[in-house]
């Protein structure tokens, strides 16, 4: 539907960087360096230094990033991978595609992120990896997850598609690490609506482990180290040069974009602070939040009615995620029944996300928050 205010405003964002983007794209057209061109290597190097990570491996999309990460671990069919039931389908999809067994666990009610105690309780002798999802823009409790992983000799793959740019503070050392660089491997998506979004599909994998990096570089390129010599079964997953050039420009603005989102979130938080029926997002004390989504928990509010009320005023809203993974048709599993993940199931019935992006002004937000409160308080 044509809304006055959408969940994202990519046109407004593009207009501010248009000269740089247009020049970069036309340069690639004139050089015809479409695949693995200089812009891909430049983005790779700039991302490595931004994230403070040894290896960035660009790939075609965020789902491939997760798949390649899992392929690099040499897992066997039936090996179990623990992840959250409150996430986008890609996380479970790649586990299933590789004939591994997704083991779903519940989340924490206040942060929406995977619950470390639930992770620990789900470990069996078949468990090989944990995929925490840094949902909506803040890090999961990576300290607890890494401790569990070390104790049980498991890999940790961070799905950081929604949290690129967020900072994680290691509780003991006080060291700051970027989301996606805390486990063994980090995966991200550059889908256009993401905080660091391309103008098409794209993704990347991060690691500090030289051996895993080497393996993943081979996997994304048809299993070739040397052209036409295939040592591994691989896939074809490349970030194209035009997308890399655009991302390279946007990376320079990523922290600025993050600040704009945080300011927008603060505006929302203040506007809803006196409304008992609305719970604003809680931020854990060990992480910053880059607000890929701004998600409210609605207590005793007719969610559909509110969304309709907003739509009538031209204001978009969305539900992430209306159906938990364990209740999705493709992933129905006799092990999981309705009621098994009470927090996830509660959230899928009560959450609602409001527009949050880099082009929001206080005027727009005033209009949005007043429209919400008008419905909630009537």
Phi, psi and omega in degrees: 000149179280109183256153173289318179237114181267171179297327176226159176230081184284335180291313179300319181294317179298317184302331181283338182240014187307311183301317181295316183294313183300318181296315182296318181293316181294327178298316179294321178300318184285334179269344184056038180261066194283327183242130180051039177283180181304327183294330179292317180293324180294314178300317181303311181296318182290325177291320178302316182284326177297316184277344185066041182237150185289321186229127168244128178244105179291149177211186193281332180193173185290330179291317174301320181304314178295319182295316181296319178302313180293323180296330183286347186269000179055047180277160180253151176310137181093344174299145185259141176234123183270130175213183186268149177276349183253080184197175174287151189300333186308323184302313181280330183303311184291326178298313181293319181300328183269013181061026173266172183250115176287130174246116186266145175225166185280170181247174176275138187296329187268329182255348182069003182266160185308139184268113184303323179297322178292324177299310183301319182292339185268356184287133174234183179286355176264351183292132180238336185207158174237134174244093172284142177252122179279084194287137172067356175127002175235153183288143168295173179284078187291335178297309180296318183294317178296323178297316179298318182295317180298315182299326185252009177059050182245154172277149174240119176248115180275128170267101187248028181302331183256358189231020180299133182099346178285149180255136176247131181258115178294122188300322183283304188278340187075002180294141178263126175238149178281144175309135180096354181240016188259327177269202177285320182220143173242146180233140176222163177242143174252028176311143189309327184278353182291165181302321170247093188246142175275184173252049184163197180276158176178161177197177177200159180235141180238144171199155172259000184266113185301319184293314178297321181298314180301314181299315183290327177298323179289317182299317184291344184244057176058023179071022183255133165265314177249137185306132179071006172246113189253107182267341182225162168282124182236189172228173179254101184220099183236147170272126183279158191300323181296315179297319181298319181296319179294316180296324181299320178291313184292332178301324179297336182258001191302316181293324177296317177300318180299317179297318180299319179293320179295322178295319178298318180297320179297322178299310179301313182304314180296317184296327184261005191296333182262003184264110186292339183277352183241125174258120180276163187298136175267137178252127178296154186282351182259009185214153166269167182236125181258008170047059168299319170232149172251109192241123179262152167255122183264120181258118175061042179232141176285098187299313181298319179298317180296316182296323179293316178302316179294316182300322179297334178265009178079022182250122179284152169210167185207162177243116173240099014226136187288331180234117179298157182304321186287352177249007177283139184306317184291342187241016179301137188215130182303340180289335186244133176236161173303134181104346182287331182237076189301323183290312178303315182294321177296313182298319183296339177270340189244347185276153172208137181251142179256161178305131172215127180194187189276351187253010180288141174247160176304326180297313180298315183294327178297316179299316182295310184292324178295322179295319179297309185295326179302319181284316187291325188261004184284000000 
